[in-house]
Amino acid sequence: MKRKTLLLAVVAVIAALFVAACGSDPTAVPAATNTPAAGDPTMAPDSTTAPTTTPQPTSTTAPGQATPTRVVPTATPTAAPVVVEEVKIDFLTAWSELVDAIGDGYFPLRDAIEGLSGGAMTVNTIGPDAVHAFEQLAPVRDGVFDMLFTHGSYHADFTTLASAFDLAAATPAVWEECGASDLLRQAYQDNVGVRFLGFLPTDLGYRFMTKELQPIPDLTGLKLRGSAAFEPLYSALGGITVNLPITEVYTALQKDIIDGLAMGAPEAIAYKFKFYEVASYLYGPPFSASGITLIANNDWWHALSDAQQDVINRSVAHAQTEYRNNSQSKVGEYLSLLEGEGVTLVDLSGAENAVLQDTYFNSTMDKFITNADPVYGRRMTDITNCAKAREGWPN
């Protein structure tokens, strides 16, 4: 009888603990672990020496001082997790954590997927050390990976239509209302056989950086490190494109192989990869917008339940806001840090910057949008012009 009484007491204690656990806050979102991505061989001139800290918007760091400790944004939507089936997502990224697009956009997206699903949907981050950044679309299409975080110009051999997000500094709502997502879903399905999931646009934009002071926007005779995104601009303004991976930019500047380059997220890249040691001039303001493209394997996407797809769609919407806010918040401090390292910030006149803006817009539109696709090019041109006419982010 004593044994039975003791057994009942133990059962009662276990039951009480179970009830207490089940009574916890149903809206709590499990915190995702920020596992650093592997180093990106396509980005850093020397990943062992590139700084790994990121300026924070509230920092009071003076130019030339050490950068504040990096805090990766992990905000997730406050809605309660939904009940979904478990699934592991192999998510391929075009950049490592050294590139701010990962901390500013990818981490919020990843954390939202895991948080909104209550941890049922887990994300396995795979960096560009596994597959070169310019060669990632095919393995996603073929089912080697499930999702891809990249830039539209990185798969120019398949389609360049997503380069439109670099041409207009419009909000996600404006791009949607103009019809971008509907057209790109169809175009990526027909041309590539993958699912276009969405985009993370911002008005962060592109800038030039050069070794010596140059008469920008005149690029005549300048040897400039190029990628598909900048070839139309360089050609139109007389520049000479030198095809180099970003890993060789530092040495190429140092050895006068190139005179400079245009680059996205230039403030962060120039500082974190120490281009200030081999180039002295950064030009502004930015002459474009910029945006991230999100892709999924077609079969994998359609195998997800409606609830799982909804989690990803809601997470993309969340990351759109986070990416723009996070990326914009640090620009000023990066510029101060670069000045502290001896970089001269060259303010282009309104007329000079207008030449860059107009030439970039028109040359990229012509080569990558209007005449790049006989079926969808003209329609994407109209959509881009629609977004351009309504561009402008609220402060």
Buried (B, 14 or more C-beta within 10 A) or exposed (E): EEEEEEEEEEEEEEEEEEEEEEEEEEEEBBEBEBEEBBBBBBBBBEBEEBBEBBBBEEBEBEEEEEBBEEEBBBBBBEEEBBEBEEBEBBBBBBBBBBBBBBBBBBBBBBBBBBBBBBBBBBBEBBBBBBBBBBEBBBBBBEEBBBBBBBBBBBBBEBBBBBBBBBBBBBBBEBBBBBBBBEBBBBBBEEBBBBBBBBBBBBBBBBBBBBBEEBEBBEBEEBBBBBBBBBBBBBBBBEBBBBEBBBBBBBBBBBEEBBBBBBBBBBBBBBBBBBBBBBBBBBBBEBBBBBBBBBBBBBBBBEEBEEBBBBBBEBBBBBBBBBBBBBBBBBBEBBBBBBBBBEBEBBEBEEEBBEBBBEBBBBBBBBBBBBEBBEEBBEBBBBBBBBBBEBBEBEE
